[in-house]
Amino acid sequence: MKTVNLNEAAALLNKRPATIKAWFAKGCPVIKKGNQKKEWVISIADVMDWKEKEAKKEHEAKQDEPLSWEARKQKADAELAEIKTAKAKGEVALLDEIERQYNEAAHEIKARLRQIPSRAAPQLLGVKTEKEIKVILLDEIDEALLSIAKDEL
């Protein structure tokens, strides 16, 4: 771990030594506090990590603050403009249409899977081992799934 003194830390971070000391007062980690007779011992990596965490905390705090009426209106207008642009580009689908397509696909998948027993039953007559039964059933399931995938439901 590379350590520096207070003046070196200030120079590396492009801050005044008083600013760095103020950070320590707010909880920034320091290896050894200095004074007029003793050098400070500071880990730049620890200071950078602390600053990053503090920046995240500040950002999250700002996100939690209620927006002013003007800011809410501006945000709403921007979102509306994005929606209109997406509609114009054909990037927006109506929920009713998606639900209809989903229900059709689910119905078709259910119908094809329910056909498996009637297709498999004649093949299973006379089959004596569990292994043979599994092979026939898996073949029918795979065929149904391939059929579904081919139709791109």
C-alpha positions in Angstrom: 0.0 0.0 0.0 1.5 3.3 -1.1 1.4 6.1 1.5 1.9 9.8 1.2 2.0 12.8 3.5 -0.7 15.5 3.6 0.9 17.8 1.0 1.6 15.0 -1.4 -2.0 13.8 -1.1 -3.3 17.3 -1.7 -1.1 17.6 -4.8 -2.2 14.2 -6.2 -5.8 15.0 -5.6 -5.5 18.6 -6.8 -7.0 19.9 -3.5 -5.7 22.1 -0.7 -4.4 20.4 2.4 -7.2 22.0 4.4 -9.7 20.3 2.1 -8.1 16.9 2.8 -8.1 17.6 6.5 -11.8 18.4 6.3 -12.4 15.0 4.6 -10.7 13.3 7.5 -13.0 15.1 9.9 -16.0 13.7 7.9 -14.7 10.1 8.2 -12.2 9.7 5.4 -9.6 7.1 6.5 -6.2 8.2 7.5 -3.3 5.9 8.7 -1.7 8.4 11.0 -2.8 11.9 11.8 0.0 14.4 11.7 0.6 17.8 13.2 3.4 20.4 13.0 5.9 18.0 14.3 4.7 14.7 12.7 4.0 13.9 9.1 0.6 12.6 8.1 0.5 9.1 6.7 -2.2 8.7 4.1 -3.2 5.9 1.7 -4.3 7.5 -1.5 -6.2 4.3 -2.5 -8.2 4.5 0.7 -8.9 8.2 0.2 -10.1 7.5 -3.4 -12.3 4.7 -2.3 -13.8 6.8 0.4 -14.4 9.7 -2.0 -16.1 7.3 -4.5 -18.4 6.0 -1.7 -19.2 9.5 -0.6 -20.1 10.5 -4.2 -22.4 7.5 -4.5 -24.1 8.5 -1.2 -24.6 12.0 -2.4 -26.0 10.8 -5.8 -28.4 8.5 -4.0 -29.5 11.2 -1.6 -30.2 13.5 -4.6 -32.2 10.8 -6.2 -34.4 10.5 -3.1 -35.1 14.3 -3.0 -38.6 15.2 -4.2 -38.4 17.1 -7.5 -39.8 20.6 -7.9 -42.9 21.1 -9.9 -40.9 22.5 -12.8 -38.4 19.6 -12.7 -41.2 17.0 -12.6 -42.9 18.7 -15.6 -39.6 18.8 -17.5 -39.0 15.1 -16.8 -42.5 14.2 -17.8 -42.2 16.2 -21.1 -38.9 14.5 -21.9 -40.4 11.0 -21.2 -43.4 11.8 -23.4 -41.1 13.0 -26.2 -39.1 9.7 -25.9 -42.3 7.7 -26.1 -43.5 9.6 -29.2 -40.1 9.1 -30.9 -40.2 5.4 -30.1 -43.8 5.1 -31.5 -42.7 6.9 -34.7 -39.8 4.5 -35.1 -42.1 1.5 -34.5 -40.3 0.5 -31.3 -43.5 0.5 -29.2 -46.0 -2.3 -29.1 -49.5 -2.0 -27.7 -50.0 -4.1 -24.6 -53.3 -5.5 -25.9 -51.5 -6.8 -29.0 -48.8 -8.4 -27.0 -51.3 -10.1 -24.7 -53.3 -11.3 -27.7 -50.1 -12.8 -29.3 -49.0 -14.3 -26.0 -52.4 -16.0 -25.5 -52.4 -17.4 -29.0 -48.9 -18.8 -28.6 -49.7 -20.3 -25.2 -52.9 -21.9 -26.6 -51.0 -23.3 -29.6 -48.2 -24.7 -27.4 -50.8 -26.3 -25.0 -52.6 -27.9 -27.9 -49.4 -29.3 -29.4 -48.2 -30.7 -26.1 -51.7 -32.3 -25.5 -51.4 -34.2 -28.8 -48.3 -36.1 -27.6 -50.3 -38.9 -25.8 -52.5 -39.6 -28.9 -49.4 -39.7 -31.1 -47.3 -41.8 -28.6 -50.0 -44.3 -27.5 -49.9 -46.4 -30.7 -46.1 -46.5 -30.6 -46.2 -47.6 -27.0 -48.3 -50.7 -27.6 -46.2 -53.8 -27.1 -43.3 -51.8 -25.7 -41.9 -53.7 -22.7 -39.1 -51.7 -21.1 -39.1 -48.3 -19.4 -36.2 -47.3 -21.5 -38.1 -47.8 -24.7 -41.1 -45.9 -23.4 -38.8 -43.0 -22.4 -37.2 -42.9 -25.8 -40.6 -42.8 -27.6 -42.0 -40.1 -25.3 -38.8 -38.0 -25.5 -38.9 -38.2 -29.3 -42.6 -37.1 -29.4 -41.8 -34.2 -27.0 -38.8 -33.1 -29.1 -40.9 -33.3 -32.2 -43.6 -31.1 -30.6 -41.0 -28.6 -29.4 -39.3 -28.5 -32.8 -42.7 -27.9 -34.5 -43.4 -25.1 -32.0 -40.0 -23.5 -32.6 -40.3 -23.8 -36.4 -43.6 -21.9 -36.3 -41.9 -19.2 -34.2 -44.8 -18.9 -31.8 
